[in-house]
Amino acid sequence: MTEITLPGGLWLGGAHHRRAELRPVAGADEVLLAEERSAPPARRVTRLLGRCVRRIGDVPVEEETVRALTVGDREALLLHLRRLTLGEAMPCVLACPDCGEKLDLDLRAGDLLLPPYTETRPGWETVVEGRYRVRFRLPAGKDQEAAADCVERDGAEAAAALLLRRCVESVEDEEGRPVEDWPAAVARELPARMAELDPQAEISLDLACPACGRRFSALFDPASYFLGELGGDPARLFRQVHSLALHYHWSEPEILALTPRRRRVYLELLAEAVS
């Protein structure tokens, strides 16, 4: 069990909660992810965090609590959960967009985490085109899930519009009158403003290709990375359970209570013993 500080934090009943307690992923969580591997990543992240985050402040965590967290807080929790479960090092391979050269990256979870934001609040305001006052909140897990469902039905453009509609609370003109037909500038400018207020939500890597010298940026998605590690090969997990049960005579619940790292230690010891 470990305690961390969220970059933004949970607002509930006027109270602000920033400290979160979480446990490492266990085999039982991996089984759940394997059984739901066809679900959208946002929904799988909600299920995983709902199981592994024990509390935020003094609030016991359920899936609805996780859905209320901003995207940046969820990304931070995933990075903390990954380092707690599998360690700090996060190796990955990217290709240069110009020459296709493979870049081996040695990422570290701690380097991808931002410090807690100096300013955080449940709602925000901005002025668009010098005359439209927009009140909005930052995208949360529930918006990611709704957008994921919309992508499957109507495509990415419709999903982006849906997410914006869910987060904008009101648009008023300079006289304070509600504006129902939003100007195009709202959709054009507001996403950038949201990104400024929740920078942990989008992790950008600045890279240089050693082969052609091209400098480029690439987005890193902790959810895709970590979920791929945990739920990429469900058959492998069940083979590990079978092997440990066969040799140690442990029950399935006992084995699935182990973290992936602890399970790997026993498998390595077993491999040495029978070699």
VEXDREN-2710 file (C-alpha; in Angstrom, 1 decimal):
% VEXDREN-2710
k/r/px/py/pz
1/MET/0.0/0.0/0.0
2/THR/1.3/3.5/-0.8
3/GLU/0.0/7.0/-0.6
4/ILE/0.4/9.6/-3.3
5/THR/-0.7/13.2/-4.1
6/LEU/-3.0/13.7/-7.1
7/PRO/-2.2/16.6/-9.5
8/GLY/-5.7/18.0/-9.4
9/GLY/-7.7/16.1/-6.8
10/LEU/-11.3/15.2/-6.1
11/TRP/-13.9/17.8/-5.3
12/LEU/-16.8/16.4/-3.3
13/GLY/-19.5/18.3/-1.4
14/GLY/-17.3/21.4/-1.5
15/ALA/-14.3/19.6/0.0
16/HIS/-11.1/19.0/-1.9
17/HIS/-9.3/15.7/-1.6
18/ARG/-5.8/15.2/-3.0
19/ARG/-4.2/12.3/-1.1
20/ALA/-4.9/8.8/-2.6
21/GLU/-4.0/5.4/-1.2
22/LEU/-3.5/2.5/-3.6
23/ARG/-2.4/-1.1/-3.6
24/PRO/-0.5/-2.9/-6.4
25/VAL/-2.3/-4.8/-9.0
26/ALA/-2.8/-8.5/-8.2
27/GLY/-3.5/-11.5/-10.3
28/ALA/-7.3/-11.3/-9.7
29/ASP/-7.2/-7.8/-11.2
30/GLU/-5.4/-9.2/-14.3
31/VAL/-8.0/-11.9/-14.7
32/LEU/-10.7/-9.2/-14.7
33/LEU/-8.8/-7.2/-17.3
34/ALA/-8.4/-10.3/-19.4
35/GLU/-12.1/-11.1/-19.3
36/GLU/-12.9/-7.5/-20.3
37/ARG/-10.2/-7.0/-22.9
38/SER/-12.7/-6.1/-25.6
39/ALA/-14.0/-3.2/-23.5
40/PRO/-12.8/0.4/-24.3
41/PRO/-9.6/1.3/-22.5
42/ALA/-11.3/4.1/-20.5
43/ARG/-13.8/1.6/-19.0
44/ARG/-11.0/-0.9/-18.2
45/VAL/-9.0/1.9/-16.5
46/THR/-12.1/2.7/-14.4
47/ARG/-12.4/-1.0/-13.4
48/LEU/-8.7/-1.3/-12.5
49/LEU/-8.5/2.0/-10.5
50/GLY/-11.8/1.2/-8.8
51/ARG/-10.2/-2.0/-7.5
52/CYS/-6.7/-0.7/-6.6
53/VAL/-7.3/2.8/-5.3
54/ARG/-8.6/2.3/-1.7
55/ARG/-9.4/5.9/-0.8
56/ILE/-9.0/9.5/-1.9
57/GLY/-8.7/11.8/1.2
58/ASP/-11.2/10.2/3.6
59/VAL/-13.5/9.1/0.7
60/PRO/-13.7/5.3/0.1
61/VAL/-13.3/4.7/-3.7
62/GLU/-15.8/3.1/-5.9
63/GLU/-16.0/3.1/-9.7
64/GLU/-18.2/6.2/-9.7
65/THR/-15.5/8.0/-7.7
66/VAL/-12.9/7.1/-10.3
67/ARG/-15.2/8.2/-13.1
68/ALA/-15.4/11.6/-11.5
69/LEU/-11.6/12.1/-11.5
70/THR/-10.1/14.3/-14.2
71/VAL/-8.2/12.6/-17.0
72/GLY/-4.9/13.9/-15.6
73/ASP/-5.6/12.4/-12.2
74/ARG/-6.4/9.1/-13.8
75/GLU/-3.2/9.2/-15.8
76/ALA/-1.2/10.0/-12.7
77/LEU/-2.8/7.1/-10.8
78/LEU/-2.0/4.7/-13.6
79/LEU/1.7/5.8/-13.5
80/HIS/1.9/5.4/-9.8
81/LEU/0.1/2.0/-10.0
82/ARG/2.5/0.8/-12.7
83/ARG/5.6/1.7/-10.7
84/LEU/4.1/0.2/-7.6
85/THR/3.2/-3.0/-9.4
86/LEU/6.0/-3.6/-12.0
87/GLY/8.7/-1.0/-11.1
88/GLU/10.0/2.3/-12.3
89/ALA/11.5/1.4/-15.7
90/MET/9.1/1.5/-18.7
91/PRO/10.9/0.4/-21.8
92/CYS/9.2/1.0/-25.1
93/VAL/10.0/1.2/-28.8
94/LEU/8.8/4.0/-31.2
95/ALA/9.5/4.5/-34.9
96/CYS/10.8/7.7/-36.5
97/PRO/8.0/9.2/-38.6
98/ASP/10.5/10.1/-41.4
99/CYS/12.8/7.2/-41.8
100/GLY/11.1/4.5/-39.8
101/GLU/14.2/3.9/-37.6
102/LYS/13.3/2.1/-34.3
103/LEU/14.0/4.1/-31.1
104/ASP/14.5/2.2/-27.9
105/LEU/13.3/4.4/-25.1
106/ASP/14.0/3.8/-21.4
107/LEU/11.2/5.7/-19.8
108/ARG/10.7/6.0/-16.1
109/ALA/7.4/6.4/-14.5
110/GLY/8.6/9.2/-12.1
111/ASP/9.8/11.3/-15.0
112/LEU/6.4/11.2/-16.6
113/LEU/4.6/12.5/-13.4
114/LEU/4.0/16.2/-12.9
115/PRO/4.0/17.9/-9.5
116/PRO/0.6/18.8/-8.0
117/TYR/-1.0/21.7/-9.7
118/THR/-0.6/25.1/-8.0
119/GLU/-4.3/25.9/-8.7
120/THR/-7.2/23.6/-8.9
121/ARG/-11.0/24.0/-8.7
122/PRO/-14.1/22.2/-9.7
123/GLY/-15.1/24.7/-12.4
124/TRP/-13.4/27.2/-14.7
125/GLU/-14.2/30.2/-16.8
126/THR/-12.6/31.6/-20.0
127/VAL/-13.4/34.3/-22.6
128/VAL/-13.6/33.3/-26.2
129/GLU/-13.2/35.9/-29.0
130/GLY/-13.2/38.6/-26.4
131/ARG/-17.0/38.4/-25.9
132/TYR/-18.2/34.9/-25.0
133/ARG/-17.8/33.8/-21.4
134/VAL/-17.5/30.0/-21.2
135/ARG/-18.0/28.1/-18.0
136/PHE/-16.6/24.6/-18.1
137/ARG/-15.1/21.7/-16.1
138/LEU/-12.2/19.6/-17.1
139/PRO/-12.8/16.2/-18.8
140/ALA/-13.2/13.3/-16.5
141/GLY/-13.3/9.5/-16.7
142/LYS/-17.0/9.5/-17.3
143/ASP/-16.5/11.8/-20.3
144/GLN/-13.8/9.5/-21.7
145/GLU/-16.2/6.5/-21.4
146/ALA/-19.0/8.3/-23.1
147/ALA/-16.7/9.5/-25.9
148/ALA/-15.4/5.9/-26.4
149/ASP/-19.0/4.7/-26.8
150/CYS/-19.6/7.5/-29.3
151/VAL/-16.5/6.7/-31.3
152/GLU/-17.8/3.2/-32.0
153/ARG/-21.2/4.5/-33.1
154/ASP/-20.4/7.8/-34.9
155/GLY/-16.7/8.3/-35.2
156/ALA/-13.9/10.4/-33.7
157/GLU/-15.2/13.8/-34.7
158/ALA/-18.6/13.2/-33.1
159/ALA/-16.9/11.8/-30.0
160/ALA/-14.8/15.0/-29.6
161/ALA/-17.9/17.2/-30.0
162/LEU/-19.8/15.1/-27.4
163/LEU/-16.9/15.4/-24.9
164/LEU/-16.9/19.2/-25.3
165/ARG/-20.7/19.4/-24.8
166/ARG/-20.5/17.4/-21.6
167/CYS/-17.8/19.6/-20.2
168/VAL/-19.2/23.1/-21.1
169/GLU/-21.7/24.2/-18.5
170/SER/-22.7/27.5/-20.1
171/VAL/-21.8/30.1/-22.8
172/GLU/-22.9/33.7/-22.4
173/ASP/-22.5/36.8/-24.5
174/GLU/-21.1/40.1/-23.2
175/GLU/-24.5/41.0/-21.8
176/GLY/-24.7/37.8/-19.8
177/ARG/-27.3/36.2/-22.1
178/PRO/-27.2/32.5/-22.7
179/VAL/-25.8/31.5/-26.1
180/GLU/-27.4/28.2/-27.4
181/ASP/-25.6/28.2/-30.8
182/TRP/-22.0/28.2/-29.7
183/PRO/-19.5/30.0/-31.9
184/ALA/-17.0/27.8/-33.7
185/ALA/-14.2/29.4/-31.6
186/VAL/-15.5/27.5/-28.5
187/ALA/-14.6/24.1/-30.1
188/ARG/-11.4/25.6/-31.6
189/GLU/-10.0/27.2/-28.4
190/LEU/-11.4/25.4/-25.4
191/PRO/-9.5/22.1/-25.8
192/ALA/-6.2/23.9/-25.7
193/ARG/-7.3/25.8/-22.5
194/MET/-8.3/22.5/-20.9
195/ALA/-4.9/21.0/-21.8
196/GLU/-3.2/23.9/-20.1
197/LEU/-5.2/23.4/-16.9
198/ASP/-4.7/19.6/-16.8
199/PRO/-1.2/19.0/-18.4
200/GLN/-0.9/15.5/-16.9
201/ALA/-3.8/14.4/-19.1
202/GLU/-1.5/14.4/-22.2
203/ILE/2.1/13.2/-22.0
204/SER/4.2/14.3/-24.9
205/LEU/7.7/13.0/-25.5
206/ASP/10.3/15.2/-27.3
207/LEU/12.5/12.9/-29.3
208/ALA/15.4/13.0/-31.9
209/CYS/16.0/10.2/-34.4
210/PRO/19.7/9.0/-34.2
211/ALA/19.6/7.9/-37.8
212/CYS/18.2/10.9/-39.7
213/GLY/18.3/13.6/-37.0
214/ARG/14.6/14.4/-37.2
215/ARG/13.2/15.9/-34.1
216/PHE/9.6/15.0/-33.4
217/SER/7.0/14.7/-30.6
218/ALA/5.1/11.6/-29.7
219/LEU/2.2/11.1/-27.3
220/PHE/2.6/8.5/-24.6
221/ASP/-0.5/6.8/-23.3
222/PRO/0.0/5.2/-19.9
223/ALA/-3.4/3.4/-20.2
224/SER/-2.5/1.6/-23.4
225/TYR/1.0/0.8/-22.1
226/PHE/0.0/-0.6/-18.7
227/LEU/-3.1/-2.4/-19.9
228/GLY/-1.1/-4.0/-22.6
229/GLU/1.4/-5.3/-20.0
230/LEU/-1.3/-6.6/-17.7
231/GLY/-3.9/-8.0/-20.1
232/GLY/-2.0/-8.6/-23.3
233/ASP/-1.9/-12.5/-23.0
234/PRO/-4.6/-14.0/-20.7
235/ALA/-3.5/-17.5/-21.7
236/ARG/0.0/-16.8/-20.3
237/LEU/-1.6/-15.8/-16.9
238/PHE/-3.5/-19.0/-16.6
239/ARG/-0.5/-21.0/-17.5
240/GLN/1.4/-19.3/-14.7
241/VAL/-1.4/-20.1/-12.3
242/HIS/-1.4/-23.7/-13.5
243/SER/2.4/-24.1/-13.0
244/LEU/2.4/-22.6/-9.5
245/ALA/-0.6/-24.6/-8.4
246/LEU/0.9/-27.8/-9.8
247/HIS/4.3/-27.4/-8.0
248/TYR/3.4/-25.4/-4.8
249/HIS/-0.1/-26.8/-4.3
250/TRP/-1.5/-23.3/-3.8
251/SER/-5.1/-22.6/-4.5
252/GLU/-6.1/-20.3/-7.4
253/PRO/-7.2/-17.5/-5.0
254/GLU/-3.9/-17.7/-3.2
255/ILE/-1.9/-17.4/-6.5
256/LEU/-4.1/-14.6/-7.8
257/ALA/-3.6/-12.6/-4.6
258/LEU/0.1/-12.3/-5.6
259/THR/1.3/-9.2/-7.5
260/PRO/2.8/-9.9/-11.0
261/ARG/6.3/-9.1/-9.7
262/ARG/6.0/-11.6/-6.8
263/ARG/4.5/-14.2/-9.1
264/ARG/7.4/-13.8/-11.4
265/VAL/9.9/-14.4/-8.6
266/TYR/8.3/-17.7/-7.7
267/LEU/8.2/-18.8/-11.4
268/GLU/11.9/-18.0/-11.8
269/LEU/12.8/-19.9/-8.6
270/LEU/10.7/-22.8/-9.9
271/ALA/12.4/-22.7/-13.3
272/GLU/15.8/-22.9/-11.6
273/ALA/14.7/-25.8/-9.4
274/VAL/13.5/-27.9/-12.3
275/SER/16.3/-27.0/-14.8
END
